Amino acid sequence: MRITRDEMFMRIAHVVAERGTCPRARVGAVIINQSNNIVAIGYNGRPSGEPHCEDTGCHMEDGHCTATHSEVNAIKHIWVLGTGPYTLYVTHVPCGKCREAILGVGTIERVVYKIPYRYEGPESFTEGGVIFERYQGS
């Protein structure tokens, strides 16, 4: 049976998450354009050139690891494209800072996430004109 695009891109996000270097949560993100082509991927980890969390432990500030989040790493790649709209698939619901980055880029119209991870709120919501929806597939 043929899988849906949502399922395909969510599976890809989970594969991308395996590159993450923070043991607290391995998170993957995939951004696609209107033609359903992948334009960016990202996973969470320390900035380039710095030691990985899995090697030296997480660098914590205010109870959070300072590793760059997957959504931010993916968004960095679409800043130069500037066009849109885009859909972002991410393995975990975006945190507040990542939601700010998503809204700030101005070209992402839909975010599909799978794992609520420390989030208590509605499974689907709209924020700043961006639709956030929990993926219901397996």
C-alpha positions as CSV (number, residue, x, y, z in Angstrom):
1,M,0.0,0.0,0.0
2,R,1.3,3.5,-0.9
3,I,2.1,5.7,2.1
4,T,0.9,9.3,2.3
5,R,3.3,12.2,1.8
6,D,2.9,13.1,5.5
7,E,4.0,9.6,6.5
8,M,6.9,9.6,4.1
9,F,8.3,13.0,5.3
10,M,7.7,12.1,8.9
11,R,9.7,8.8,8.4
12,I,12.5,10.9,6.8
13,A,12.5,13.2,9.8
14,H,12.9,10.3,12.1
15,V,15.9,9.1,10.0
16,V,17.4,12.6,10.1
17,A,17.0,12.6,13.9
18,E,19.4,9.7,14.2
19,R,22.2,12.2,13.3
20,G,21.4,14.2,16.4
21,T,24.1,14.4,19.0
22,C,22.2,15.4,22.1
23,P,21.2,12.3,24.1
24,R,18.3,14.1,25.9
25,A,16.3,14.0,22.7
26,R,17.2,13.2,19.1
27,V,15.1,15.4,16.9
28,G,14.9,15.6,13.2
29,A,13.3,18.2,10.8
30,V,12.5,18.2,7.1
31,I,11.3,21.2,5.2
32,I,9.5,20.7,1.9
33,N,8.3,23.2,-0.8
34,Q,5.0,23.4,-2.6
35,S,6.2,20.8,-5.1
36,N,6.8,18.3,-2.3
37,N,10.6,18.5,-2.7
38,I,12.9,18.5,0.3
39,V,14.7,21.8,0.5
40,A,16.3,21.4,3.9
41,I,16.9,19.0,6.8
42,G,18.2,19.6,10.3
43,Y,18.9,17.7,13.5
44,N,19.8,18.8,17.0
45,G,23.4,19.1,18.1
46,R,26.1,21.4,19.2
47,P,27.3,24.1,16.8
48,S,29.9,23.0,14.3
49,G,33.4,22.7,15.8
50,E,32.2,22.3,19.3
51,P,32.2,19.0,21.2
52,H,29.1,16.9,20.9
53,C,26.8,16.5,23.9
54,E,27.1,12.7,23.6
55,D,30.9,13.0,24.0
56,T,31.1,15.6,26.8
57,G,27.7,15.9,28.3
58,C,25.1,18.5,27.6
59,H,25.9,22.2,28.3
60,M,22.9,23.3,30.3
61,E,21.4,26.7,30.8
62,D,18.2,27.3,32.7
63,G,17.5,23.5,32.6
64,H,17.9,23.2,28.8
65,C,20.7,21.9,26.7
66,T,22.2,24.6,24.5
67,A,22.4,22.3,21.5
68,T,21.0,24.0,18.3
69,H,17.6,22.6,17.7
70,S,16.7,20.7,14.5
71,E,14.1,23.2,13.4
72,V,16.6,26.1,13.6
73,N,19.3,24.1,11.7
74,A,16.8,23.4,8.9
75,I,15.5,27.0,8.8
76,K,19.1,28.2,8.4
77,H,19.1,26.6,5.0
78,I,15.9,28.2,3.7
79,W,16.7,31.8,4.7
80,V,18.6,32.2,1.4
81,L,15.7,30.7,-0.6
82,G,13.2,33.3,0.7
83,T,10.3,31.8,-1.3
84,G,7.6,29.6,0.1
85,P,5.3,28.5,1.4
86,Y,7.0,25.6,3.1
87,T,5.9,22.7,5.3
88,L,8.1,21.6,8.2
89,Y,8.0,18.0,9.4
90,V,9.6,17.6,12.9
91,T,9.7,14.6,15.1
92,H,8.9,16.6,18.3
93,V,6.6,19.5,18.9
94,P,8.6,22.7,18.5
95,C,9.6,24.5,21.7
96,G,8.8,28.2,22.3
97,K,12.1,29.4,20.8
98,C,11.7,27.2,17.7
99,R,8.1,28.4,17.3
100,E,9.5,31.9,17.3
101,A,12.1,31.0,14.6
102,I,9.4,29.3,12.5
103,L,7.2,32.4,12.7
104,G,10.1,34.7,12.1
105,V,11.2,33.1,8.9
106,G,7.7,34.0,7.5
107,T,7.6,31.3,4.8
108,I,6.6,28.2,6.8
109,E,2.8,27.8,6.7
110,R,2.4,24.3,8.2
111,V,4.2,22.4,10.9
112,V,3.6,18.6,11.3
113,Y,5.0,17.1,14.5
114,K,4.7,13.6,16.0
115,I,5.9,13.6,19.6
116,P,4.4,16.1,22.1
117,Y,7.6,16.0,24.3
118,R,7.1,18.2,27.4
119,Y,4.2,20.0,25.7
120,E,0.8,20.2,27.2
121,G,-1.7,21.9,24.9
122,P,-3.9,21.2,22.0
123,E,-2.7,18.7,19.4
124,S,-3.5,21.2,16.6
125,F,-3.3,25.0,16.9
126,T,-2.6,28.1,14.8
127,E,0.0,30.6,15.9
128,G,0.9,33.6,13.9
129,G,-0.9,32.3,10.9
130,V,1.1,29.0,11.0
131,I,-0.8,25.7,11.4
132,F,0.8,23.3,13.9
133,E,-0.7,19.8,13.8
134,R,0.1,16.5,15.4
135,Y,0.8,13.7,13.0
136,Q,-1.7,10.9,13.7
137,G,0.0,8.1,11.7
138,S,2.2,5.4,13.0
